Amino acid sequence: MERTRRKRARFPHGKVRVKCVEKTGRILRLLAERPEGVPLKELSQELGIIPSTLHHLLATMKAVGYIEEEEERYRIGLGLVELVFRYLAKTDLFTASQPEAKRLRDRFNETVAVISYQGGKEFPIIELPSRSYIQVNLAFSQNDVPALHATASGKISLAYSPAEVLSDYINEKGLHKFTSNTITDPKALQEELERIKKQGYALDRGEYREEILGVFAPIFDAHKDLVGTIGIITLLFKHSQEEIGEFIKGVTEAGRNISSKLGYTL
């Protein structure tokens, strides 16, 4: 008896492609960037998924708590947030960083972020918003354009990566110009990265978003590998050079304290 064999779509290298999972991932990534929620029609247009298919996917995700719907707008659900926090609570970096991040936020009343660095990619694991009426949120890319060369945290990750990682990033991703302050010359970027390693912190003075200042310091583990960064995100025009100097002292101290908790020694 002959068996009917179905052809399966495959990713490169023979990986089976499950289209509904791929679409679900795209939906979640978009909603993660839009905490105010997104209407069905807008989701459909931005993702290129027909409304009927999208509605079925959203209904399933809503049923398991991964998304929520309010006033016909979809946003990330508490069920997904709970899963993320249950995972993060078991990671050393998250546990070691929480007290330092809270101390920084309470000391300066500015938004504080901790970013994990894994496999050449950045993942935000803590973001504590300022209690000020004007809040600045963390952002990584604009329309999926790589921005490591334009953010304080991203420049740290490039600074402590092997030389070939930087070369590949420049050749494959390019040095996109986000603002008039973005470093787009490879030689200038290399000089900036060397300076970052020497001084132990990185600044983003309107290089990614013109009005935003980022001040970040590296976090290392017991193997002396870069595992993340901690930093302050605020409005550039609000602060004097003296205040920025205090931010630098605060984040570098926090980075050293977290690194020490993770077993890092000089």
Kinemage of the C-alpha trace (Angstrom):
@kinemage 1
@onewidth
@group {chain A} dominant
@subgroup {mainchain}
@vectorlist {calphas} color= white
{ca met a 1} P 0.000 0.000 0.000
{ca glu a 2} L 1.418 3.309 -1.096
{ca arg a 3} L 1.610 6.205 1.314
{ca thr a 4} L 0.946 9.729 0.209
{ca arg a 5} L 3.895 11.929 1.034
{ca arg a 6} L 3.237 15.604 1.618
{ca lys a 7} L 5.731 18.195 0.613
{ca arg a 8} L 6.705 20.465 3.472
{ca ala a 9} L 7.972 24.010 3.160
{ca arg a 10} L 11.461 24.285 4.546
{ca phe a 11} L 13.744 26.960 5.833
{ca pro a 12} L 17.284 27.007 4.456
{ca his a 13} L 19.374 24.131 5.854
{ca gly a 14} L 16.343 21.823 5.860
{ca lys a 15} L 14.426 23.227 8.819
{ca val a 16} L 10.695 22.717 8.673
{ca arg a 17} L 8.828 25.966 8.323
{ca val a 18} L 5.654 26.246 10.385
{ca lys a 19} L 3.902 29.276 8.947
{ca cys a 20} L 1.432 29.885 11.760
{ca val a 21} L 4.249 29.961 14.329
{ca glu a 22} L 6.186 32.398 12.171
{ca lys a 23} L 3.134 34.658 11.896
{ca thr a 24} L 2.509 34.433 15.632
{ca gly a 25} L 6.075 35.569 16.269
{ca arg a 26} L 5.673 38.528 13.940
{ca ile a 27} L 2.445 39.541 15.671
{ca leu a 28} L 4.025 39.401 19.125
{ca arg a 29} L 7.089 41.364 18.029
{ca leu a 30} L 4.914 44.132 16.600
{ca leu a 31} L 2.648 44.290 19.657
{ca ala a 32} L 5.702 44.409 21.924
{ca glu a 33} L 6.680 47.670 20.200
{ca arg a 34} L 3.166 49.119 20.540
{ca pro a 35} L 2.005 49.027 24.179
{ca glu a 36} L -0.934 51.295 23.327
{ca gly a 37} L -2.429 48.449 21.293
{ca val a 38} L -3.078 48.011 17.559
{ca pro a 39} L -6.435 47.613 15.737
{ca leu a 40} L -7.018 44.519 13.602
{ca lys a 41} L -7.014 46.433 10.311
{ca glu a 42} L -3.710 48.152 11.109
{ca leu a 43} L -2.140 44.855 12.203
{ca ser a 44} L -3.241 43.253 8.950
{ca gln a 45} L -1.780 46.063 6.856
{ca glu a 46} L 1.552 46.221 8.690
{ca leu a 47} L 2.088 42.454 8.783
{ca gly a 48} L 0.669 41.635 5.361
{ca ile a 49} L -1.643 38.971 6.808
{ca ile a 50} L -5.212 38.812 5.521
{ca pro a 51} L -7.790 39.816 8.183
{ca ser a 52} L -9.561 36.434 8.361
{ca thr a 53} L -6.315 34.530 8.997
{ca leu a 54} L -5.107 37.185 11.412
{ca his a 55} L -8.382 37.096 13.341
{ca his a 56} L -8.084 33.313 13.865
{ca leu a 57} L -4.485 33.659 15.099
{ca leu a 58} L -5.422 36.495 17.461
{ca ala a 59} L -8.385 34.536 18.835
{ca thr a 60} L -6.129 31.583 19.677
{ca met a 61} L -3.478 33.805 21.275
{ca lys a 62} L -6.158 35.620 23.243
{ca ala a 63} L -7.601 32.321 24.501
{ca val a 64} L -4.264 31.328 26.065
{ca gly a 65} L -3.621 34.789 27.501
{ca tyr a 66} L -0.753 35.821 25.227
{ca ile a 67} L -2.621 38.892 23.999
{ca glu a 68} L -5.516 41.003 25.224
{ca glu a 69} L -8.202 42.961 23.383
{ca glu a 70} L -9.636 46.204 24.683
{ca glu a 71} L -11.710 48.705 22.688
{ca glu a 72} L -10.897 46.771 19.506
{ca arg a 73} L -7.135 47.162 20.041
{ca tyr a 74} L -4.801 44.224 20.612
{ca arg a 75} L -1.832 44.317 22.986
{ca ile a 76} L 0.514 41.915 24.794
{ca gly a 77} L -1.375 39.933 27.461
{ca leu a 78} L -0.504 39.308 31.079
{ca gly a 79} L -0.233 35.565 30.410
{ca leu a 80} L 2.775 36.123 28.155
{ca val a 81} L 4.303 38.647 30.566
{ca glu a 82} L 3.994 36.104 33.375
{ca leu a 83} L 5.811 33.458 31.313
{ca val a 84} L 8.637 35.867 30.551
{ca phe a 85} L 9.066 36.849 34.194
{ca arg a 86} L 8.971 33.225 35.348
{ca tyr a 87} L 11.838 32.525 32.946
{ca leu a 88} L 13.798 35.649 33.854
{ca ala a 89} L 13.473 34.971 37.575
{ca lys a 90} L 15.582 31.857 37.066
{ca thr a 91} L 18.412 33.658 35.254
{ca asp a 92} L 21.460 34.897 37.132
{ca leu a 93} L 21.711 38.202 35.261
{ca phe a 94} L 18.126 39.184 36.008
{ca thr a 95} L 18.420 38.295 39.705
{ca ala a 96} L 21.775 40.061 40.129
{ca ser a 97} L 20.633 43.173 38.228
{ca gln a 98} L 17.292 43.891 39.868
{ca pro a 99} L 18.578 45.612 43.045
{ca glu a 100} L 21.147 47.684 41.140
{ca ala a 101} L 18.610 48.772 38.528
{ca lys a 102} L 16.163 49.844 41.233
{ca arg a 103} L 18.888 51.745 43.069
{ca leu a 104} L 19.824 53.634 39.912
{ca arg a 105} L 16.220 54.509 39.091
{ca asp a 106} L 15.518 55.700 42.647
{ca arg a 107} L 18.736 57.722 42.796
{ca phe a 108} L 18.339 59.591 39.507
{ca asn a 109} L 14.607 59.200 38.770
{ca glu a 110} L 15.406 58.300 35.172
{ca thr a 111} L 14.475 55.251 33.109
{ca val a 112} L 16.904 52.387 33.770
{ca ala a 113} L 17.378 49.340 31.555
{ca val a 114} L 19.303 46.084 31.786
{ca ile a 115} L 20.013 44.381 28.479
{ca ser a 116} L 21.151 40.790 28.098
{ca tyr a 117} L 23.717 39.979 25.429
{ca gln a 118} L 23.466 36.470 23.980
{ca gly a 119} L 24.793 35.070 20.729
{ca gly a 120} L 25.514 38.496 19.281
{ca lys a 121} L 22.018 39.783 20.016
{ca glu a 122} L 20.559 42.098 22.656
{ca phe a 123} L 17.483 41.299 24.737
{ca pro a 124} L 16.000 43.763 27.263
{ca ile a 125} L 15.303 41.976 30.550
{ca ile a 126} L 14.617 44.920 32.872
{ca glu a 127} L 13.154 48.341 32.165
{ca leu a 128} L 12.237 50.562 35.113
{ca pro a 129} L 10.510 53.743 33.908
{ca ser a 130} L 11.217 57.118 35.429
{ca arg a 131} L 8.588 58.374 37.851
{ca ser a 132} L 8.709 61.727 36.090
{ca tyr a 133} L 5.700 62.890 34.086
{ca ile a 134} L 7.974 62.740 31.018
{ca gln a 135} L 9.134 59.165 30.432
{ca val a 136} L 11.651 57.844 27.927
{ca asn a 137} L 11.267 54.238 26.800
{ca leu a 138} L 13.859 51.795 25.527
{ca ala a 139} L 14.042 51.265 21.756
{ca phe a 140} L 16.281 49.037 19.640
{ca ser a 141} L 15.553 49.480 15.959
{ca gln a 142} L 13.496 51.488 13.536
{ca asn a 143} L 11.659 49.328 11.001
{ca asp a 144} L 13.995 46.416 11.820
{ca val a 145} L 17.093 48.418 10.765
{ca pro a 146} L 20.060 47.260 12.935
{ca ala a 147} L 21.102 49.952 15.396
{ca leu a 148} L 23.991 48.523 17.429
{ca his a 149} L 26.321 51.242 16.136
{ca ala a 150} L 23.918 53.993 17.215
{ca thr a 151} L 23.038 53.086 20.817
{ca ala a 152} L 25.186 53.091 23.946
{ca ser a 153} L 24.346 49.474 24.765
{ca gly a 154} L 24.848 48.361 21.175
{ca lys a 155} L 28.255 50.011 20.934
{ca ile a 156} L 29.334 48.171 24.080
{ca ser a 157} L 28.286 44.852 22.553
{ca leu a 158} L 30.314 45.638 19.423
{ca ala a 159} L 33.291 46.890 21.449
{ca tyr a 160} L 33.637 43.596 23.325
{ca ser a 161} L 32.934 41.343 20.346
{ca pro a 162} L 35.626 39.667 18.189
{ca ala a 163} L 36.911 41.833 15.326
{ca glu a 164} L 35.143 39.671 12.747
{ca val a 165} L 31.764 40.413 14.365
{ca leu a 166} L 32.248 44.135 13.814
{ca ser a 167} L 33.480 43.542 10.276
{ca asp a 168} L 30.466 41.361 9.458
{ca tyr a 169} L 28.103 43.905 11.019
{ca ile a 170} L 29.500 46.743 8.898
{ca asn a 171} L 29.592 44.703 5.678
{ca glu a 172} L 26.238 42.943 6.050
{ca lys a 173} L 24.117 45.402 8.028
{ca gly a 174} L 25.704 48.714 7.132
{ca leu a 175} L 26.014 51.814 9.310
{ca his a 176} L 22.551 53.294 8.848
{ca lys a 177} L 22.232 57.006 9.597
{ca phe a 178} L 19.405 57.467 12.109
{ca thr a 179} L 20.217 61.089 12.995
{ca ser a 180} L 22.831 63.694 12.131
{ca asn a 181} L 24.817 62.405 15.143
{ca thr a 182} L 24.977 58.748 14.077
{ca ile a 183} L 28.469 57.382 13.451
{ca thr a 184} L 28.467 56.126 9.852
{ca asp a 185} L 32.209 56.012 9.144
{ca pro a 186} L 33.777 52.596 9.934
{ca lys a 187} L 37.057 54.118 11.082
{ca ala a 188} L 35.290 56.580 13.403
{ca leu a 189} L 33.207 53.728 14.795
{ca gln a 190} L 36.309 51.633 15.474
{ca glu a 191} L 37.875 54.557 17.339
{ca glu a 192} L 34.688 54.999 19.363
{ca leu a 193} L 34.636 51.307 20.315
{ca glu a 194} L 38.260 51.401 21.421
{ca arg a 195} L 37.474 54.446 23.550
{ca ile a 196} L 34.532 52.620 25.122
{ca lys a 197} L 36.714 49.663 26.147
{ca lys a 198} L 39.311 52.010 27.609
{ca gln a 199} L 36.873 54.146 29.639
{ca gly a 200} L 34.450 51.368 30.628
{ca tyr a 201} L 31.182 52.975 29.516
{ca ala a 202} L 29.380 54.213 26.408
{ca leu a 203} L 27.303 57.272 25.566
{ca asp a 204} L 24.644 57.805 22.938
{ca arg a 205} L 24.143 61.562 22.507
{ca gly a 206} L 21.241 61.663 20.094
{ca glu a 207} L 22.791 59.100 17.764
{ca tyr a 208} L 19.709 56.899 17.543
{ca arg a 209} L 16.951 59.303 18.519
{ca glu a 210} L 17.965 62.951 18.387
{ca glu a 211} L 16.449 63.932 21.722
{ca ile a 212} L 17.647 60.908 23.708
{ca leu a 213} L 20.733 60.396 25.865
{ca gly a 214} L 21.882 56.870 26.731
{ca val a 215} L 24.564 56.118 29.334
{ca phe a 216} L 25.474 52.425 29.663
{ca ala a 217} L 28.140 50.249 31.283
{ca pro a 218} L 29.121 46.628 30.565
{ca ile a 219} L 28.344 43.587 32.720
{ca phe a 220} L 30.714 40.601 32.738
{ca asp a 221} L 30.438 37.067 34.092
{ca ala a 222} L 32.936 34.807 35.872
{ca his a 223} L 34.515 33.893 32.511
{ca lys a 224} L 35.151 37.588 31.787
{ca asp a 225} L 32.627 37.456 28.932
{ca leu a 226} L 30.225 40.300 28.224
{ca val a 227} L 26.738 39.158 29.258
{ca gly a 228} L 24.848 42.437 29.292
{ca thr a 229} L 24.704 46.145 29.982
{ca ile a 230} L 22.986 48.444 32.462
{ca gly a 231} L 22.205 52.052 31.788
{ca ile a 232} L 20.131 55.199 31.968
{ca ile a 233} L 17.919 56.535 29.175
{ca thr a 234} L 16.790 60.144 29.415
{ca leu a 235} L 16.165 63.358 27.478
{ca leu a 236} L 19.394 64.848 26.171
{ca phe a 237} L 18.501 68.509 26.699
{ca lys a 238} L 17.643 68.063 30.400
{ca his a 239} L 21.141 67.477 31.729
{ca ser a 240} L 24.405 69.363 32.188
{ca gln a 241} L 27.791 67.768 31.631
{ca glu a 242} L 28.158 67.521 35.393
{ca glu a 243} L 24.902 65.573 35.684
{ca ile a 244} L 25.962 63.264 32.853
{ca gly a 245} L 29.181 62.668 34.783
{ca glu a 246} L 27.108 61.525 37.760
{ca phe a 247} L 25.151 59.161 35.489
{ca ile a 248} L 28.452 57.682 34.294
{ca lys a 249} L 29.607 57.093 37.866
{ca gly a 250} L 26.268 55.514 38.754
{ca val a 251} L 26.036 53.084 35.836
{ca thr a 252} L 29.695 52.022 35.959
{ca glu a 253} L 29.383 51.298 39.675
{ca ala a 254} L 26.198 49.307 39.038
{ca gly a 255} L 27.893 47.377 36.224
{ca arg a 256} L 30.829 46.492 38.499
{ca asn a 257} L 28.516 45.406 41.322
{ca ile a 258} L 26.459 43.139 39.058
{ca ser a 259} L 29.599 41.686 37.465
{ca ser a 260} L 30.965 40.930 40.919
{ca lys a 261} L 27.759 39.089 41.844
{ca leu a 262} L 28.199 36.992 38.700
{ca gly a 263} L 31.724 35.997 39.750
{ca tyr a 264} L 33.723 38.463 37.677
{ca thr a 265} L 37.135 39.432 39.057
{ca leu a 266} L 39.828 41.657 37.592
